[in-house]
Amino acid sequence: MRTVRTLVLVAITTMACGAPTAAPPAPPAPDPALPSRLVTDVTGDGAFAHLSELQRIAEANGGNRALGTPGYDASVEYVATALRDAGYDVQTPTFTARQFEVRQEQLAVEGEAVPVSALGFSPTTPDAGVTGPLALMAGEGCAPEDAAGVTPGSVALVRRGTCTFAQKAAHAAGAGAVGLIVINAEDVPLVDGTLGEGATGVVPSGGVSRSAGDALAARAGASVTLTLVTAATEAQSRNVLAQTRTGNPDEVVVAGGHLDSVPEGPGINDNGSGAAALLETAVRLGGSPPVANAVRFAFWGAEEVGLVGSTSYVNGLPEPERARIALYLNLDMVASPNAGYLVYDGDDSDRTGAGPGPAGSAVVERALVEGLAAAGVTSAGTDFTGRSDYGPFIEHGIPAGGLFTGAEEVKTPEQAQQWGGTAGQPYDPCYHQACDRLDTVDRTALDRNTDAIAAALARFALSTEELTSG
């Protein structure tokens, strides 16, 4: 069972004349009514007001809030100022991230153009691209033998799934391929894939939709020219961290989400929505709330280039500091236009993809499910795929969970019947695009998810004992 350690500071100071100064006011006693009161205080309208400001910031700074841009810096200042005004101890630590730029992305098969997207941190091709016969990899390209049909000088084709894109690209490279095309699992462009900034021994790699990939799979041996002109540079960025001045600092409840957008647009759902819901919750909670455990809000930078801000932070903490984190709550995309209501599957009850989260993650999942139910909606599970900032917390054994309304995945007829919206369409048709703007978000989803995160956060701010007893 987790030991809850209470830190008591006793200090007596004297003035120059020797008279004792007044003792600082005692912190407020934990208030059992905090969860219900905080849910009442937070509003979707309040979160939407923060979203409106993030949209304004993007419009004033080239249309985005991406890594290394004035738009991101302005977003940091806006969030940090709001948190300081609410009474928090606020820090904006810096870190270095590699910034990936795509200058040209084209795919031609026997001269016929096919839409393609460069995977993040893909090596560059020459300006004229690389040309070779199309060769099919077996399975999902996760073992070297899956590249047995790849010949030197060919462009390999493989399906998404199971292993990392970097593994697929390395196996293609090992067989002598000059490029790799990955077929998405959904019939939408593969715009979220990355080889990772540390990938080595890989070939230039791009992704195509499922339908485009299925057509390519029937054309083995066709002449393919893949052009992916890319560049990677280093950029300085910042996280925003704000902690309450009350609550046990040895038992910290952390809630976070990324603040950066992709370069293509303002990132209002991805992830202005998560940042806005967190900021609304933080401001309404206040910097000195009646809690038992300290609460830390985190607004991460450089998520869109590989979870760099959160990873840098968690990995950089001394082990005693990491041990003080009781759990992590993640908000990444909580106002998708064709919203689903998804909670990360902490206990792996769905038996899909990755296994369960660290011990306690099932309790986090249950708290968020209950929060959404109280807000009027029944949720479903979603897998810990590693695509958001819970990743480094899970890697260090910290219980985690979060809310998600969906990205490029397609809503099923059953989900449309349950939640409304349009079956057969992505949860967010504007994912990673310029149309991810204020006028496309689902304000009902934003409101419900803001209520749910407020309820769960306040619940754990009062007690984390259920993490080990539930």
KOLFI-972436 format. One record per residue (C-alpha): x negated, y negated, z negated. Coordinates in pm, whole numbers, plus 32768, in hexadecimal, padded with zeros to 4 digits. Example, Ala and Ser with C-alpha at 12.3 -4.5 7.8 and 13.67 -1.06 7.14 Angstrom:
7B3281C27CF4
7AA9806A7D36
***
This chain:
800080008000
7F7F7EA98059
7F0B7DED7F29
7F977C907F1F
7E8E7BB87E81
7EF17A6E7DE8
7DEA79607DE9
7E0378757CC2
7D30773B7CBE
7D0576807B78
7C4C75377B86
7C2574187A92
7B8872D97B0E
7B3B719A7A57
7B2F70317AC0
79FD6F5B7A87
7A876EE97939
7AB5705078C8
7C33705678D2
7CC4718E7978
7D7871627AC1
7ED971DE7AF7
7EEF734A7B5E
7F6073857CC5
80CC73E47CE9
811675547CCA
816A76037E11
82D9764F7E44
835377A27DCD
83A678987EE5
850F78677F4E
85D379A37FA4
86C378CE8071
85AB785C815A
85F8794B827C
876678E88298
87177778826B
86017779836E
86E07828846D
87E377188432
86E176038452
863876768594
86F7763886D6
86D776898843
870475178887
85D574CC87AD
850375CB886A
8584754289B4
851273E48952
83AE7469892D
83D275188A7D
843B73CE8B19
82FD732F8A98
822874488B27
82D374168C78
828972A18C65
811C72EA8C10
80FC73D18D3D
819972D38E28
80A971C68DAD
7F7A72A88DDE
7F8273488F34
80AC742E8EFF
8017752A8E0C
7F8775628CB1
7E7D76608D0E
7D2976AC8C79
7C2F75928CA6
7D2E748E8D13
7DA373438C7E
7EFE73DE8C67
7E8274E68B74
7DC473E88AA5
7EFC730E8A8E
7FC874408A24
7ECF7483890B
7EE6731D8890
8062731F8899
807D746287D0
7F6A740686D8
800372B08695
815D73438657
80CA743F8562
7FFE733B84A6
8131725E848C
81E8738983F3
80DF73A682E2
800774C6835B
7E9374F68340
7E4374F284B6
7D07755B856D
7CB8756986E2
7B85764B8700
7AD8765F8851
7A6A778F8916
79DB77D68A6D
7AA478858B7B
7A5778E98CDF
7B46783F8DCE
7BAC78FE8F06
7C0478489046
7C9A78DC9182
7C44781692BA
7CC5790393C4
7D907A4693BA
7DF97AFA94F8
7E367C5C9569
7E567CC696D5
7EA77E299748
7E667E5A98BD
7E897CDF98D4
7FD97CD8981A
7FE17BF896E5
80497C959597
80797BC1945B
7F657C04935F
7EF77B6F9211
7D937B7B918F
7D6C7C319045
7CD97B578F36
7B5D7B498F3E
7B4C7C059083
79F67BE59125
79FF7B069255
79FA7B7F93B9
79447ABF94CC
7A1679A89564
7A667A919685
7AD07BA79596
7A727D169599
7AEF7E0496A6
7B0E7F7C96A5
7BFF809E96D3
7D1180C395CF
7CC681EB94E5
7DB8827B93E6
7D4D82C79282
7DF483F091DA
7ED583C890AA
7E9F827A9001
7D298264903A
7CD582A18ECF
7BCA83AB8F04
7A9E83AB8FEF
7B2984D890A9
7C5F840B9103
7B7D835391F6
7B1D849092B4
7BD7841593E9
7B2A82C493E9
7A1382A494E7
78F481AB94E3
795880629582
7ACF809B9555
7BD67FCD949F
7C7580A69392
7DE980AE933D
7E65811E91E6
7F9E810B9112
7FB980498FCE
7FD381078E87
7F3281BA8D60
7DD1812B8D68
7D417FCE8D91
7D187F228EDE
7BA17F118E97
7B8D808E8E80
7C3C80B58FCF
7B587FB2906F
7A2280578FDF
7A8481AD9066
7AC8811591BD
7976806991B1
78CC81AD914D
795482539287
78CC813B9361
7A0A8070939E
79DF7F0193F5
7B2E7E989363
7C5E7F1192A0
7DD57ED992C8
7EB47F2E919E
80257F7F91D5
81067EE890C9
81F97FC7900B
83107ECC904E
83817E3D9199
82F77CE69147
819F7C4F9187
80907CCA909D
80377B7A9005
7FDF7BDE8EA0
7EBC7CCB8EDD
7D557C8A8E7A
7C107D4C8E84
7BA87C958D49
7A937B988D2F
79917C9B8CC9
79D47D938DE2
789C7E158E93
78647F088FB0
79B07EB29054
7A1A7E4B91B4
7AF17D229223
7C527D8291BB
7DAE7D04920B
7F127D7291C8
804A7D9E929E
81B87DE39255
823B7F479243
82F07F339393
81C17E9E9441
80E57FA793A2
81CC80C39406
81B5804A956E
803B803A9557
802A819A94C8
80BF821B960E
7FAA817596D9
7E6E8221965C
7D4E81E29747
7DD6809697C9
7CDB7F7997E5
7CFE7E9196B9
7C637D3C9677
7C747CCC950B
7C127B6394C5
7BF87AFB9359
7B1F79C99330
7AFB798D91BB
7A1D78DF90BE
79ED78F58F44
796F77D48E6F
795277938CFA
7A3D76A38C48
7A6476298AE4
7BBB764F8A48
7C65763A88F5
7D5A76F7881E
7E437644872D
7E5876DC85CF
7F39765884BC
7F6176ED8360
8051769C8249
7FC375FD8110
809376E9803A
80A078628023
7F9679627FD1
7E6F792A80BD
7E077A94808D
7F4A7B10812E
7F807A4C8270
80A37A6F8361
802E7A0584BC
811B79A385D6
808F79438728
80B8791C889C
7FEB788F89B6
7FF977218A16
7F5377298B6C
8003774E8CBB
7F8477DD8E01
7EFA76DE8EFB
802577168FE2
812376668F05
818875C68DBA
81C377138D09
830476B18C5A
837F78128C1C
821F78A68C28
81D478418B21
825E76EE8ACD
838F77A68A48
82CE78708947
8200774288E0
8338766A88C0
83F0776B87EB
82C0778A8708
8297761286ED
840875E08699
83EB76EE858C
82AB765784FF
833474F784ED
847775688444
83B87644834F
82CD752882F1
8169752F8277
81BA75778107
82E07668810C
8360773B7FE7
82AF787C804E
81EA79917FA6
80FA79C880C8
804378CA819C
80C3789A82FF
7FD978518422
805577DE8576
7F6F781586A1
7F87778087FC
7E8E783888D6
7DC677B789FC
7D5278748B31
7E4B79928B0F
7E8A798A8C83
7D2179E58CD1
7D117B0F8BE7
7D887AC38A82
7C467A048A4B
7CB97911893D
7D5A7A13885B
7C467B128894
7B377A13884A
7BEA79B28709
7C347B0E8682
7AE17B9E86DF
7A327A6F864C
7AD07A8F84F4
79F77B2B83E4
7A8D7C768378
7B047BED8226
7BC67ADF82E1
7C657BDC83CF
7CC77CAE82A3
7D937B8A821E
7E797B94834F
7FAB7C5D82E8
804D7C688441
80687BB6858E
81A57B428641
81857AF187B5
82667A1C8892
82197A258A06
833379CB8AF8
847779B28A30
855578ED8B21
854079AF8C68
864A79428D66
86D57AA58D87
86887AF78C1F
86677C448B76
864D7C5F89FE
85187D3089BF
845E7D80887E
83087E268880
83277F97882B
825E7FAB86EB
82B28116869C
82A2819B8804
8408821887E5
843881DB895A
831782C989AA
82AA81EA8AC8
814B81798B1F
8069812789FA
809181C788A5
810D81208768
80747FE886D7
7FAA7FED8594
805B805D8456
81637F5B83FD
81B57F048567
82F97FC88553
83667EE68434
83127DB38502
83E07E3F8621
85067E808539
84FE7D1E84AE
85067C89860D
861A7D74867F
86E77D0B8551
869E7B9D8597
87217BBB86FB
88517C7D8683
88A37B658591
88817A7486B6
89887B3B8772
88CE7C24885C
885E7D8F885B
86F47DB888C4
862F7ECB8970
84C97F3E8946
83A57EDE8A23
824B7F798A2E
810A7EED899C
80667ECB8AF3
7F4A7DEC8A7B
7FBA7CCE8B59
7FE57BCE8A43
7F397B45890E
7F9F7C5B8821
7E8A7D2688C9
7D5D7CC187F4
7E287CD986B3
7E907E3F8703
7D297E96875A
7CC47E3385F8
7DDB7EFC8555
7EBA7DD584FB
80327E1D8506
80CF7D618627
820C7D2786E8
82B97C2187B5
83D27BAC8894
83DB7BA88A11
84EB7B598B10
84367BF18C3A
83557B8C8D58
83417C248EB5
83ED7D6A8E55
85487DA48EEA
86837DA38E13
87477EE88E29
88C17EFD8E59
88E17F7F8CF5
881E7E558C6E
88EE7D628D3B
8A297DFA8CA9
899A7DDE8B4B
88FC7C858B5C
89937BDE8C8B
88C77B5B8DAD
88807BFC8EFD
88227D688F31
87177DB29030
86697C648FF8
85357C148F24
85667B978DC4
84A57A638E32
84AB7A268FAB
83C478FA8F6F
82B979BE8EB3
8163791E8EF5
81F878328FF7
823076BD901D
83A676EA8FDB
836577528E70
83FB76098E04
84E7757C8CFF
861875A08DDE
85ED77198E07
85D9778F8C9C
86F478428BE7
874A77608AC1
8821786A8A19
86FB795B8A15
861A7847898E
871078018875
873C796F8814
85C979BA8814
857C78828748
867578F88641
85E47A588644
847A79EA8616
84DF78F98501
85957A0F8447
84787B098463
83687A0F840E
841D799182D6
84667AF7826C
82F57B53826E
828E7A0481DB
83517A6D80A4
82CF7BD38098
82007CC58165
82357DEE8081
83197E9A817B
81F47EB8826D
816D7FD18199
82AD805180FB
839780438228
***
